[in-house]
Amino acid sequence: MQQPERFSDLPEYAFPRLRALIEGVAAGGPLLPMSLGEPRHDLPPFLGEALAKHAGLFGRYPPNEGYPDLRAAISGWLRRRFGLTEAATDPDAHVFPLNGTREGLFAACLALVPERKNGERPAVLIPNPFYQCYAVAALAAGAEPIYVPAEAETGFLPDFAALPPALLDRTAAVYLCSPANPQGAVADLDHWTRLIALADKHDFRIFADECYSEIHRGTPPPSSLQAAQAMDADPERVLAFHSLSKRSNLPGIRSGFCAGGPKTIAAMRKLRAYAGAPLPGPIQMASAEVWADEAHVDASRAVYMEKFAMADRILGNMEGYRPPEAGFFLWLDVSARHGDGEAATLKLWRETGVRVLPGAYLSRPSPDWLGGGDPGARYVRIALVERPEDVERGLTLIRDCLG
Ligand SMILES: Cc1ncc(COP(=O)(O)O)c(C=O)c1O
């Protein structure tokens, strides 16, 4: 199985593929979007005022490393949320604001993956299915992306430790998304601890995509940084990513950060000094207020709880349904009745107007040595981001059409 080796060989991005799939097919009802992970809950109520207060900063070039207020707010949040120490969260050394996590997840490979690892072309390990940015990042850095299945047998997280030691020795970095998009699986502290130990043994970095950490069903998912602190790991092993897009329903503000060891952050800062687009000043200052407030996050989580309960109630008896641990997606196995996720997506669109995403648009076929097949093909991804009444209608239509 030959994987795409260049950017130009990659398939179209998931959403243009979805548009092409349903183009020319009339919707069977009013459009109900459940494909894109764009949270539609309330914005933090103080946002407008916070932006207006600092509007004058639009007249200044924003600092690459972020205003001190923003870095301090991020550090404070990391300490409160994950119990990290002051030493591990020094705002000058350990955190770096990003224009949303996507650009940081991409930049991480350029900044931190070397040209050679132990004399060989480096590998970057990626869960399969995955957030598509990881693959482009690995290819842009000249590394070989290796797509490691994250299916039911391994708790919907990739089992990197089971890979051949020679591959792990040339691995420069791994991406792990927890809570995972799309499967909703969570890496617990033990999982992170074992991964950090593996990274120590084979000398690679961990890019921990934790942007769904605040959307959970009661037990807050831990951070990789907590595990690193508890085991007194080399702080340069882990670079964790967080975002206001999911936590605070602000995908349009483009505000996130990465946190990790001082050398790692220095490399990110250097790359972005040359090629980055810093967050606009007013957005930095408003983001500081948003990271400091939890009331709006709690309120939004309560709405997600309502929707999780709705999913359990409406889809609970449907073959292929599995309640997610966290995040806001359902990863529904439709293979028993519909063959694959594309067929189910088309049927649902044609008969109801509900738009979901075929799982295969988020995955790659596996080579035989990794078990073959395509870990996304049997699934559709359903986003629970619309208002509860719309989600309820959508889930009911899904059950009646696909169940
Ligand atoms: C797994 C994952 N990582 C990162 C991102 C990027 O989010 P943002 O750039 O808005 O922070 C997303 C967005 O959908 C995502 O699903």
The ligand as a MOL file (V3000), in Angstrom:
LIG
                    3D

  0  0  0     0  0            999 V3000
M  V30 BEGIN CTAB
M  V30 COUNTS 16 16 0 0 0
M  V30 BEGIN ATOM
M  V30 1 C -8.3090 17.2080 16.5470 0
M  V30 2 C -8.2540 18.6390 16.2150 0
M  V30 3 N -7.1080 19.2880 16.4200 0
M  V30 4 C -6.9900 20.6030 16.1310 0
M  V30 5 C -8.0350 21.3060 15.5990 0
M  V30 6 C -7.8050 22.7410 15.2450 0
M  V30 7 O -8.5790 23.5970 15.9310 0
M  V30 8 P -8.2410 25.1550 16.0230 0
M  V30 9 O -7.2190 25.4560 14.9720 0
M  V30 10 O -9.5160 25.8300 15.7970 0
M  V30 11 O -7.6660 25.3390 17.3970 0
M  V30 12 C -9.2600 20.6650 15.3620 0
M  V30 13 C -10.3820 21.4080 14.7500 0
M  V30 14 O -11.3500 20.9120 14.3310 0
M  V30 15 C -9.3710 19.2920 15.6860 0
M  V30 16 O -10.4970 18.6210 15.4860 0
M  V30 END ATOM
M  V30 BEGIN BOND
M  V30 1 1 1 2
M  V30 2 1 2 3
M  V30 3 2 2 15
M  V30 4 2 3 4
M  V30 5 1 4 5
M  V30 6 1 5 6
M  V30 7 2 5 12
M  V30 8 1 6 7
M  V30 9 1 7 8
M  V30 10 2 8 9
M  V30 11 1 8 10
M  V30 12 1 8 11
M  V30 13 1 12 13
M  V30 14 1 12 15
M  V30 15 2 13 14
M  V30 16 1 15 16
M  V30 END BOND
M  V30 END CTAB
M  END
